Structure formats: C-alpha cells, structure tokens
Amino acid sequence: MKRYQPGGTSKAICPHCGKLVSTTFAYRDVPFDDGTGVVKGILAAVCDECAAVVSIPAQSTPAIRRAREAADIPLEVSIPAPETR
C-alpha cells in the first residue's frame, strides 16, 4: 500500500469540476454520504481548483471505520405513555 503524506500531490477526476485535476493531500473533516456523521481530521486528496475532497487514500480507512462505529451506536430512550382519564 502506498503511503501518502500531507502536501503530496496526485491527479484525480473531480466530480465538481468535471475534469482531471491536480490534487494535494491534506487533513480534512469529511461527512458521511448518508449525512449521519463526520470523520474528523483524515488525510484526503483535495482538488487544487475548487478545494473539494476528491478521494480518500486507503490509509484513512481505519479512522473512517472508527467514526462509523461511533455514529452507529443506537440511542435508546424510554418515553412514558401519556396518562388518559
């Protein structure tokens, strides 16, 4: 597995720009696609033209897994039934 460092560069297709762009690796907070949470401070490839996160290297996968597990903790609440007379 190739290890990427902050400040490293690559190329990727940016979904926002719609073309092949140069990217720079940087730490970013990335939301989950389903909107249930955010992964904070992971290394990601960022488009040099529009600053959107374009890709995430495999070395960030463990941090994503931990954040997903924390977001999936069920919340159980007991709500008393209203009293009827």
C-alpha positions as CSV (number, residue, x, y, z in Angstrom):
1,M,0.0,0.0,0.0
2,K,1.4,3.4,-1.0
3,R,1.6,5.8,2.0
4,Y,0.6,9.4,1.3
5,Q,1.8,12.4,3.3
6,P,0.2,15.9,3.7
7,G,1.4,18.1,0.9
8,G,1.8,15.3,-1.5
9,T,0.2,15.6,-5.0
10,S,-1.7,13.4,-7.3
11,K,-4.3,13.6,-10.1
12,A,-7.9,12.6,-10.0
13,I,-11.2,13.4,-11.7
14,C,-13.1,16.0,-9.6
15,P,-16.9,15.5,-9.6
16,H,-17.4,19.2,-9.1
17,C,-15.1,20.4,-11.8
18,G,-15.9,17.5,-14.1
19,K,-12.4,17.1,-15.3
20,L,-8.9,15.7,-14.5
21,V,-7.3,17.9,-11.9
22,S,-4.2,18.0,-9.8
23,T,-4.8,17.3,-6.1
24,T,-2.9,17.9,-2.9
25,F,-3.2,15.7,0.2
26,A,-4.4,17.5,3.3
27,Y,-6.3,16.8,6.6
28,R,-10.0,17.5,6.3
29,D,-13.3,16.7,8.1
30,V,-15.3,14.6,5.7
31,P,-19.0,14.0,6.2
32,F,-20.5,10.5,5.5
33,D,-22.6,10.3,2.3
34,D,-25.7,9.5,4.3
35,G,-25.3,12.5,6.5
36,T,-25.2,10.6,9.8
37,G,-21.8,11.9,10.9
38,V,-18.4,13.3,10.1
39,V,-14.9,11.8,10.1
40,K,-12.7,14.4,11.6
41,G,-9.1,15.0,10.5
42,I,-8.5,12.3,7.9
43,L,-6.0,12.6,5.1
44,A,-7.8,13.3,1.8
45,A,-6.9,14.3,-1.7
46,V,-8.3,17.9,-2.2
47,C,-8.9,19.4,-5.7
48,D,-6.5,22.3,-6.3
49,E,-9.1,24.2,-8.3
50,C,-12.3,24.0,-6.1
51,A,-11.0,22.7,-2.8
52,A,-13.5,19.8,-2.8
53,V,-12.4,16.4,-1.3
54,V,-11.9,14.2,-4.4
55,S,-10.6,10.9,-2.9
56,I,-9.5,9.3,0.3
57,P,-6.5,7.1,0.5
58,A,-6.7,3.6,1.9
59,Q,-4.6,4.6,4.9
60,S,-7.5,6.7,6.2
61,T,-9.9,3.7,6.2
62,P,-9.3,2.7,9.9
63,A,-10.3,6.3,11.0
64,I,-13.4,6.1,8.9
65,R,-14.3,2.7,10.4
66,R,-13.9,4.0,13.9
67,A,-16.0,7.1,13.2
68,R,-18.7,5.0,11.5
69,E,-18.9,2.6,14.5
70,A,-19.3,5.6,16.9
71,A,-22.0,7.1,14.6
72,D,-23.9,3.8,14.6
73,I,-24.3,3.4,18.4
74,P,-28.0,3.1,19.0
75,L,-29.7,5.5,21.2
76,E,-32.5,4.0,23.4
77,V,-34.9,6.3,25.2
78,S,-37.9,5.4,27.3
79,I,-40.8,7.8,26.9
80,P,-43.7,7.3,29.3
81,A,-47.2,6.9,27.8
82,P,-49.5,9.9,28.4
83,E,-52.0,9.4,31.1
84,T,-55.6,9.2,29.9
85,R,-58.6,9.7,32.1
